Amino acid sequence: MKTASEPMSGQSRLHRIVAENGGIAPARSGSVRLKTNGLTKRYGETLALSNASVDFRPGIHTILGENGSGKSTMLKILSGVVTQTEGAVLLNDSAIAPRSPRDMHDLGLSTVFQEVLIAPHRSVLENIFLGYDSPLKRRIPKAKRAPLANALLARISRFPIPLFATAGELPLASQQLIVLARAFLRLPSILLLDEATAALDYADRDLVFDAIEDYAAAGNIVIFISHRLEEVRRLSNRVTVLRSGQVVETLERDDITAQRLLKLMAPEAALHVL
Ligand SMILES: Nc1ncnc2c1ncn2[C@@H]1O[C@H](COP(=O)(O)OP(=O)(O)OP(=O)(O)O)[C@@H](O)[C@H]1O
């Protein structure tokens, strides 16, 4: 049986796909580290996140919690979409203060949000390269884009997705794969996935999980949010459980069981179920 192994340094298949198709793999220096120190976020009276400190290392790190426990808030802060009220985010031991998702891309972080963020009137190909070019230089020549996009999609989709179709006219599952391909294209050292496989069927989800596992094993951090315990147990090198905006505990892979997770997430409910 395949299990999530501890990450090793190396190249993922996605890195090879991008390199072999004329794309650019960002330069790396050593192993990536991401830390939150006492992150707090208030929305008026609501304390969405309270003094949350988490140490993320290469591998798949899941954030688990009931609805409203603060998972998306943490991910939005890490993505540069929302600014924390207090606390710090440290990337390789330096505090970062991103003002936009673009700043985050430049730092090597890419996010796939819960909402499938597609430009509905643009083609699949345009959607995959959306936001990829900096204003001053195009990084991949036009002629090389279609083969690269096809190769990325083939890694995560069982069926071909037509590159020149209008993205908004495709099924939601295809749109989710397009958004994932957009994130993979950037080869981020930190990939943030917020329920990013929710619209996929099991077979496609398996392909995406395989890509994610391989990507994390190559020394990248994948921060994964999911409600599904079986996914969490299969994929996670470690799990941080949030409850009412607070970090309850971080479990290492060998300590992850459905019972423990349930107990940490919702102790009252676990009393009735277990
Ligand atoms: N923009 C906002 N304005 C006001 N309150 C918010 C806002 N965003 C989140 N909240 C509140 O902050 C708390 C944490 O929400 P968050 O979305 O981070 O939880 P979550 O664990 O991701 O939940 P879900 O699983 O439902 O996505 C909730 O009480 C939520 O209602």
PDBQT file of the ligand as one rigid body, heavy atoms in Angstrom, charges set to zero:
ROOT
HETATM    1  N1  LIG A 301     -14.894  38.212   5.866  1.00  0.00    +0.000 N 
HETATM    2  C1  LIG A 301     -15.398  37.834   7.040  1.00  0.00    +0.000 A 
HETATM    3  N2  LIG A 301     -16.141  38.681   7.772  1.00  0.00    +0.000 NA
HETATM    4  C2  LIG A 301     -16.642  38.320   8.971  1.00  0.00    +0.000 A 
HETATM    5  N3  LIG A 301     -16.453  37.111   9.537  1.00  0.00    +0.000 NA
HETATM    6  C3  LIG A 301     -15.718  36.214   8.850  1.00  0.00    +0.000 A 
HETATM    7  C4  LIG A 301     -15.164  36.525   7.566  1.00  0.00    +0.000 A 
HETATM    8  N4  LIG A 301     -14.481  35.444   7.131  1.00  0.00    +0.000 NA
HETATM    9  C5  LIG A 301     -14.601  34.494   8.082  1.00  0.00    +0.000 A 
HETATM   10  N5  LIG A 301     -15.354  34.971   9.107  1.00  0.00    +0.000 N 
HETATM   11  C6  LIG A 301     -15.698  34.228  10.334  1.00  0.00    +0.000 C 
HETATM   12  O1  LIG A 301     -14.485  33.763  10.903  1.00  0.00    +0.000 OA
HETATM   13  C7  LIG A 301     -14.655  32.448  11.437  1.00  0.00    +0.000 C 
HETATM   14  C8  LIG A 301     -13.654  31.498  10.788  1.00  0.00    +0.000 C 
HETATM   15  O2  LIG A 301     -14.011  31.356   9.398  1.00  0.00    +0.000 OA
HETATM   16  P1  LIG A 301     -13.168  30.511   8.353  1.00  0.00    +0.000 P 
HETATM   17  O3  LIG A 301     -13.818  30.714   7.018  1.00  0.00    +0.000 OA
HETATM   18  O4  LIG A 301     -11.740  30.824   8.491  1.00  0.00    +0.000 OA
HETATM   19  O5  LIG A 301     -13.443  29.036   8.861  1.00  0.00    +0.000 OA
HETATM   20  P2  LIG A 301     -13.225  27.654   8.115  1.00  0.00    +0.000 P 
HETATM   21  O6  LIG A 301     -12.693  26.721   9.133  1.00  0.00    +0.000 OA
HETATM   22  O7  LIG A 301     -12.450  27.843   6.886  1.00  0.00    +0.000 OA
HETATM   23  O8  LIG A 301     -14.726  27.260   7.749  1.00  0.00    +0.000 OA
HETATM   24  P3  LIG A 301     -15.301  26.481   6.450  1.00  0.00    +0.000 P 
HETATM   25  O9  LIG A 301     -14.900  25.068   6.627  1.00  0.00    +0.000 OA
HETATM   26  O10 LIG A 301     -16.789  26.699   6.590  1.00  0.00    +0.000 OA
HETATM   27  O11 LIG A 301     -14.725  27.138   5.237  1.00  0.00    +0.000 OA
HETATM   28  C9  LIG A 301     -16.116  32.084  11.195  1.00  0.00    +0.000 C 
HETATM   29  O12 LIG A 301     -16.847  32.390  12.353  1.00  0.00    +0.000 OA
HETATM   30  C10 LIG A 301     -16.515  32.985  10.056  1.00  0.00    +0.000 C 
HETATM   31  O13 LIG A 301     -17.896  33.251  10.094  1.00  0.00    +0.000 OA
ENDROOT
TORSDOF 0
